[in-house]
Amino acid sequence: MICAPGSEKSPKRPGERLESHRGTPDMISKMDMPARASLVTSPALLQAVQRLLRPLARLLMAYGVNFVAFSNLAKGVFVDVAAREFHADDGVVTDSRVSLLSGVHRREVKRLREEMLYQMPPPPVVSLGAQVVSRWCAEAAFLDHQRRPLPLPRLASQGGDVSFERLVESVSKDIRPRAVLDEWLRLGAVTLDQDDQVHLVEHAFVPARGMEEKSFYLGKNIGDHLAAASHNLLDGQTPFLERSVYCDGLSPESAEQLRGLSRELAIDAMQAINRRALELQEADNGRANASQRMTFGVYYYAEDTRPVERKEGR
């Protein structure tokens, strides 16, 4: 079945009353409190939030982050969002208003606003890596007849302009190509064969190892996905693309087959978007309104739905 959240109205069940509050953040800030409260306390919304928090809780506890640490982190985020995105008509955002919107005590709001959230830049290998892989997957010289990334000779003396060395230098001359290669080998993003050719393991920069790099993409990818879904619930404007295909009652072999098919189709789609994005980026270079950014992403997930027997303990 195909799930298309945010694009169509949900069917009305017998005896059910459907209510909706839509509007931009500015419109939401002008809502009266009962209207805003009914949005926040929507059972369907809270159930959805509870569901999306489960894998996050599992991840955090696996890395030793307990609820107290998460709560303090979430408190700062609530204050930051309230201060940045929910402005009053006069544009002034007071501590009292932030406290009212976020539910955080005014004394803590003052402290947190003074600290503000420190926006950490992406790890250097990520920002450079994304640009290099983008070119590798888009420019015709680096692609085979099926438009898949070619293995590249490591040195320019071996492959000239169509080499890993020249590819890295086309993006940045500040970092030596050998240093980039060594880091990518460590991360599992590329392999080096006996003929001294560099093979791209993934057709997007998704390191197989490296906690810092993988954590960055966790926040970026899931953050943008959640932002798109939130937009579709709140804004009442043209919804962002958000689709999924789901099916149950599958054997492990069937799930693995679908995983392979999903990967193949995803790579083709991402390469097509990447090529067009680079063309448009070049065409828009220098334009005053070239301030937009975009994300196009895909994912696949499967799990065993059989209940797990648990022993109760004290």
C-alpha positions in Angstrom: 0.0 0.0 0.0 1.1 3.6 -0.7 0.9 6.0 2.2 0.8 9.7 1.3 0.6 11.8 4.5 -0.3 15.4 4.2 -1.6 15.2 0.7 -5.2 14.1 1.1 -7.8 14.4 3.8 -8.2 11.5 6.2 -11.4 9.5 5.7 -14.0 10.2 8.3 -15.0 7.2 10.5 -18.6 6.8 11.6 -19.3 9.0 14.6 -15.9 10.8 14.3 -15.6 14.6 14.1 -12.7 15.8 12.2 -11.1 19.1 13.2 -8.0 20.8 11.8 -6.0 23.9 12.6 -3.8 25.1 9.8 -1.7 28.1 9.4 1.8 29.5 9.1 3.9 30.0 12.3 2.7 33.7 12.3 -0.9 32.6 12.1 -0.4 30.0 14.8 1.1 32.7 17.1 -2.1 34.7 16.6 -4.4 31.8 17.6 -6.3 32.1 20.9 -5.1 29.7 23.6 -8.0 27.3 23.3 -7.4 26.8 19.6 -3.7 26.3 20.1 -4.3 24.0 23.0 -6.7 21.8 21.0 -3.9 21.4 18.4 -1.3 20.4 20.9 -3.6 18.0 22.8 -4.9 16.2 19.7 -4.8 12.5 20.6 -3.7 11.6 17.0 -0.8 14.1 17.1 0.4 12.9 20.5 0.2 9.3 19.4 2.3 10.1 16.3 4.9 11.9 18.5 5.0 8.9 20.9 5.6 6.6 18.0 8.4 8.7 16.5 10.1 9.0 19.9 10.4 5.3 20.4 13.4 4.7 18.0 14.9 7.9 19.3 14.7 6.7 22.9 16.2 3.4 21.9 19.1 5.1 20.2 19.8 7.5 23.1 19.7 4.9 25.8 22.0 2.7 23.7 24.6 5.5 23.9 24.0 6.2 27.6 21.8 9.3 27.2 19.0 9.1 29.8 15.7 11.0 30.0 17.2 13.8 32.2 19.8 14.6 29.6 17.2 14.4 26.8 14.8 16.6 28.8 17.4 19.3 29.2 18.2 19.2 25.5 14.6 19.3 24.5 14.0 22.3 26.9 16.6 24.3 25.1 15.1 23.4 21.7 11.6 24.4 22.8 12.9 27.8 24.0 14.9 28.4 20.8 12.0 27.5 18.5 9.6 29.7 20.4 12.0 32.6 20.3 12.9 32.3 16.7 9.7 31.2 14.9 6.7 32.4 16.9 6.9 36.2 16.8 4.4 38.6 18.1 2.7 41.2 15.9 5.3 43.9 16.9 8.2 41.5 16.4 9.2 41.6 20.0 9.7 38.2 21.7 9.8 38.5 25.5 10.8 35.9 28.0 7.2 35.8 29.2 5.9 35.0 25.7 8.6 32.3 25.2 7.7 30.8 28.6 4.0 30.8 27.7 4.6 29.1 24.3 7.2 26.6 25.4 6.0 25.8 28.9 9.5 26.4 30.3 9.7 28.5 33.5 10.6 32.1 32.8 13.8 32.0 34.9 15.1 29.1 32.8 14.0 30.8 29.6 16.2 33.8 30.4 19.2 31.6 31.1 18.6 29.5 27.9 18.1 32.5 25.7 21.4 33.9 26.9 23.1 30.7 26.1 21.2 30.0 22.9 21.9 26.9 20.9 25.3 26.5 19.4 24.9 25.5 15.8 27.7 23.1 15.2 29.1 23.1 11.6 29.2 19.7 9.8 32.4 17.8 10.2 34.9 18.9 7.6 35.0 15.5 5.9 31.2 15.7 5.5 31.0 19.1 3.8 33.9 18.3 1.5 32.7 14.7 0.9 29.2 15.7 -0.1 30.5 18.1 -2.8 33.0 15.6 -4.2 30.5 12.8 -4.3 27.9 15.1 -5.9 30.3 15.8 -8.8 31.4 12.2 -9.0 27.7 11.1 -9.4 26.7 13.9 -11.8 29.4 14.9 -14.3 29.5 12.8 -17.4 33.2 12.3 -17.4 33.0 10.4 -14.1 30.1 8.1 -15.1 29.8 4.9 -17.2 27.2 4.3 -19.9 24.6 3.5 -17.3 25.3 6.8 -15.6 26.8 5.1 -12.6 30.0 6.4 -10.9 33.2 5.0 -12.5 36.1 3.7 -10.5 38.7 6.5 -10.7 42.5 6.2 -11.0 43.9 7.5 -7.7 46.5 9.8 -9.3 46.3 12.4 -12.1 49.4 10.8 -13.6 47.3 7.7 -14.2 44.0 9.2 -15.3 44.5 12.8 -16.0 41.4 14.9 -15.4 39.3 11.8 -14.9 41.1 10.8 -11.6 40.3 10.9 -7.9 43.1 13.5 -7.4 41.6 15.9 -10.0 38.1 15.3 -8.7 39.0 16.4 -5.2 41.1 19.3 -6.4 38.1 20.6 -8.5 36.2 21.0 -5.2 39.0 22.2 -2.9 42.7 22.8 -3.2 43.1 23.3 0.5 43.0 19.6 1.4 45.3 17.1 -0.2 43.5 14.3 -2.2 45.5 11.7 -0.3 44.2 13.0 3.0 40.7 12.8 1.7 41.2 9.3 0.4 42.7 8.0 3.7 39.8 9.4 5.6 37.2 7.9 3.2 38.9 4.5 3.4 38.7 4.8 7.2 35.0 5.6 7.0 34.3 2.8 4.5 33.0 5.3 1.9 35.4 4.1 -0.8 37.7 1.1 -1.5 41.0 1.0 -3.3 41.7 -2.0 -5.6 44.9 -3.6 -6.7 45.0 -1.5 -9.8 45.1 1.7 -7.6 41.6 2.7 -8.6 39.2 4.3 -6.2 35.6 2.8 -6.0 32.7 4.7 -4.5 31.0 2.3 -2.1 27.7 4.3 -1.9 26.4 6.7 -4.5 25.9 9.3 -1.8 28.1 10.2 1.1 27.0 7.8 3.7 30.0 6.7 5.8 29.9 3.1 6.9 31.9 4.1 10.0 32.5 7.3 11.9 30.2 8.3 14.7 30.6 12.1 14.1 29.8 11.9 10.4 26.9 9.5 10.8 25.4 11.5 13.6 25.5 14.6 11.4 23.5 12.9 8.7 21.0 11.5 11.3 20.2 15.1 12.4 20.1 16.5 8.9 18.1 13.8 7.2 15.6 13.1 9.9 15.3 16.8 10.8 14.4 17.7 7.2 12.0 14.8 6.9 10.2 15.8 10.1 10.2 19.4 8.9 8.4 18.4 5.7 5.9 16.3 7.6 5.3 19.2 10.1 4.8 21.6 7.2 2.1 19.4 5.8 0.2 19.3 9.1 0.6 23.0 9.9 0.9 25.3 6.9 -2.1 24.7 4.6 0.2 25.5 1.7 1.3 23.2 -1.1 2.4 20.0 0.8 5.9 18.8 0.5 6.5 15.4 -1.1 6.3 12.7 1.6 5.4 9.2 0.4 6.0 5.7 1.6 5.2 2.1 0.5 4.4 -0.4 3.2 3.6 -4.1 3.3 3.5 -6.8 6.0 3.3 -10.6 6.0 6.6 -11.0 4.2 9.3 -13.6 4.7 12.9 -12.4 5.5 13.9 -13.4 1.9 11.2 -11.2 0.4 12.1 -8.3 2.7 15.7 -8.6 1.6 14.7 -8.7 -2.1 12.7 -5.5 -1.6 15.6 -3.9 0.2 17.8 -4.5 -2.9 15.2 -3.2 -5.3 14.6 -0.1 -3.2 18.4 0.6 -3.1 18.6 0.3 -6.9 15.6 2.6 -7.6 16.7 5.1 -4.9 20.2 5.5 -6.4 18.7 6.1 -9.8 16.3 8.7 -8.4 19.0 10.5 -6.3 21.4 10.7 -9.2 18.8 12.2 -11.4 17.9 14.8 -8.8 21.6 15.5 -8.1 22.4 16.1 -11.8 19.5 18.5 -12.2 20.3 20.3 -8.9 23.9 21.0 -10.0 22.7 22.4 -13.3 20.2 24.7 -11.6 22.7 25.7 -9.0 25.1 26.8 -11.7 22.3 28.7 -13.6 21.2 30.5 -10.4 24.7 31.5 -9.4 24.8 35.3 -8.7 21.0 35.7 -8.6 19.8 37.8 -5.6 17.0 35.3 -4.8 19.2 32.2 -4.8 18.7 31.6 -1.1 16.8 28.3 -1.2 18.1 25.0 -0.1 16.5 21.6 -0.7 16.7 18.0 0.4 15.5 14.9 -1.4 15.9 11.7 0.5 14.9 8.0 0.6 14.9 5.3 3.2 14.0 1.6 3.7 13.1 -0.1 6.9 12.0 -3.7 7.8 11.6 -5.5 11.1 10.1 -8.7 12.5 6.6 -8.0 13.8 6.3 -11.2 16.0 5.9 -10.4 19.7 9.0 -10.9 21.8 8.5 -12.8 25.0 9.9 -10.8 28.0 10.5 -12.1 31.5 9.3 -9.7 34.2 11.8 -8.8 36.9 12.0 -6.5 39.8 
